[in-house]
Amino acid sequence: MSALFTPLSLGPFSVPNRIAIAPMCQYSADDGCASIWHLQQIMQYAMSGAGLVMLEATGVERRGRISHGCLGLYSDANEAALARVMKEARAVAIPGTRFGIQIGHAGRKASTQRPWEGRIGLSAGEDPWPTVAPSAIPFAKGYDTPAALDDAGLLTVKAAFVQAAVRAERLGFDVIELHSTHGYLLDEFLSPHANRRTDGYGGDRAARMRFPLEVAEAVRGAVSKNVVVGARITGTDWTDDGWSPEDAGVYATELKARGIGYACVSSGGVVTGVNIPSGPGYQVGLAAHVKRASGIVTRAVGHIVTADQANTIVEKGEADMVALARAILDNPRWVWHAADKLKAKIDYPPQYQRIAPSLWKGAAWARPEDFA
Ligand SMILES: Cc1cc2nc3c(=O)[nH]c(=O)nc-3n(C[C@H](O)[C@H](O)[C@H](O)COP(=O)(O)O)c2cc1C
């Protein structure tokens, strides 16, 4: 059996294969409430064959949303809207599919336009809101200058993470993922580029990790052992004086010690003007380092596009899982074709069985060249 289609135990349950759909903001919610866009999208992902379907970055506080269109889990209305989506998605899901949700807080990168509107800070006429961060340093020109969180503010944010996690468990999510990368709030605490605090939450690495680790511990403690709490972390800021791969290994070790079940290793996003050497599998080495350094279950992400590439990453033990974002947006049937290519059996929804390669030879020439 191919490595990619081998089940993976995450502790309380196993995932049927090593493929995750990466969290992807859709900027299509209304005050945090999932819309009909989410309904079609998550239903589509549910029948994709991916072992783990991750829902997009979901704000634990209203002010923790990136944009007006971001999903949230800070109100009863948010929870009810997502309950509808998940009920319908589960009704069409391929048996064994696991669902996760990424919970986060956008910190100083909150209150911005949707990407297709410009992505900079909301102007006075666009209903902006005040942002918070470890230190009062704006992300970049055109962004709000955040207020530095005081002790009471830290408690409020931590409580919001816990409350969102409790809601997520009530919604039946198998996996809750802490968004601790891409320059959003938890990452802002970790990176010396954004954290200039002089209290116990800033300074050396241990102090900068303190708040994110407190959040991880609180969330882990707030949900049952049937739920896997994971984290998406930064492998590097891609700067000489920022967060490094070594820091990521130490952070993952500390997360693991607090019961965090996996780390998905991404990078960048905390400062602008950085040269990111993006290309095929450019973050896989970071995941491999984190796995070696910490022993945590690791998910690799970033420019993973072909079935062979994904399979090799798992086969070589560079990561335990892979996450795909744009390849799945481009082709939601990616997993079906990968299964064909790697000769793995996958359950098609019965309504679609007639396109299984064993029944329809057209599959061989209809699919992208990589899968031929
Ligand atoms: C439309 C879109 C939305 C995204 N939203 C999120 C998100 O909500 N949370 C997150 O951690 N990463 C997000 N990302 C980053 C992806 O999860 C992924 O890490 C990145 O796209 C690299 O993977 P890829 O090369 O497979 O696309 C997003 C990417 C895209 C393309």
Ligand as a Chemical Component Dictionary entry (heavy atoms), coordinates in Angstrom:
data_LIG
# 
_chem_comp.id                   LIG 
_chem_comp.type                 NON-POLYMER 
_chem_comp.pdbx_formal_charge   0 
_chem_comp.three_letter_code    LIG 
# 
loop_
_chem_comp_atom.comp_id 
_chem_comp_atom.atom_id 
_chem_comp_atom.alt_atom_id 
_chem_comp_atom.type_symbol 
_chem_comp_atom.charge 
_chem_comp_atom.model_Cartn_x 
_chem_comp_atom.model_Cartn_y 
_chem_comp_atom.model_Cartn_z 
_chem_comp_atom.pdbx_ordinal 
LIG C1  C1  C 0 -7.303 30.996 -0.447 1  
LIG C2  C2  C 0 -6.347 30.668 0.654  2  
LIG C3  C3  C 0 -6.725 30.867 1.970  3  
LIG C4  C4  C 0 -5.870 30.514 3.020  4  
LIG N1  N1  N 0 -6.294 30.603 4.314  5  
LIG C5  C5  C 0 -5.543 30.088 5.312  6  
LIG C6  C6  C 0 -6.073 29.924 6.626  7  
LIG O1  O1  O 0 -7.245 30.189 6.884  8  
LIG N2  N2  N 0 -5.246 29.449 7.573  9  
LIG C7  C7  C 0 -3.951 29.069 7.319  10 
LIG O2  O2  O 0 -3.247 28.632 8.234  11 
LIG N3  N3  N 0 -3.450 29.170 6.064  12 
LIG C8  C8  C 0 -4.218 29.626 5.070  13 
LIG N4  N4  N 0 -3.749 29.630 3.781  14 
LIG C9  C9  C 0 -2.438 29.028 3.507  15 
LIG C10 C10 C 0 -2.617 27.564 3.089  16 
LIG O3  O3  O 0 -3.223 26.803 4.103  17 
LIG C11 C11 C 0 -1.273 26.930 2.718  18 
LIG O4  O4  O 0 -0.440 26.896 3.838  19 
LIG C12 C12 C 0 -0.591 27.678 1.578  20 
LIG O5  O5  O 0 -1.505 28.024 0.556  21 
LIG C13 C13 C 0 0.534  26.823 0.964  22 
LIG O6  O6  O 0 0.009  25.603 0.520  23 
LIG P1  P1  P 0 -0.291 25.299 -1.058 24 
LIG O7  O7  O 0 1.004  25.502 -1.779 25 
LIG O8  O8  O 0 -0.749 23.859 -1.052 26 
LIG O9  O9  O 0 -1.329 26.255 -1.504 27 
LIG C14 C14 C 0 -4.581 29.996 2.730  28 
LIG C15 C15 C 0 -4.193 29.833 1.384  29 
LIG C16 C16 C 0 -5.065 30.136 0.366  30 
LIG C17 C17 C 0 -4.636 29.880 -1.054 31 
# 
loop_
_chem_comp_bond.comp_id 
_chem_comp_bond.atom_id_1 
_chem_comp_bond.atom_id_2 
_chem_comp_bond.value_order 
_chem_comp_bond.pdbx_ordinal 
LIG C1  C2  SING 1  
LIG C2  C3  SING 2  
LIG C2  C16 DOUB 3  
LIG C3  C4  DOUB 4  
LIG C4  N1  SING 5  
LIG C4  C14 SING 6  
LIG N1  C5  DOUB 7  
LIG C5  C6  SING 8  
LIG C5  C8  SING 9  
LIG C6  O1  DOUB 10 
LIG C6  N2  SING 11 
LIG N2  C7  SING 12 
LIG C7  O2  DOUB 13 
LIG C7  N3  SING 14 
LIG N3  C8  DOUB 15 
LIG C8  N4  SING 16 
LIG N4  C9  SING 17 
LIG N4  C14 SING 18 
LIG C9  C10 SING 19 
LIG C10 O3  SING 20 
LIG C10 C11 SING 21 
LIG C11 O4  SING 22 
LIG C11 C12 SING 23 
LIG C12 O5  SING 24 
LIG C12 C13 SING 25 
LIG C13 O6  SING 26 
LIG O6  P1  SING 27 
LIG P1  O7  DOUB 28 
LIG P1  O8  SING 29 
LIG P1  O9  SING 30 
LIG C14 C15 DOUB 31 
LIG C15 C16 SING 32 
LIG C16 C17 SING 33 
# 
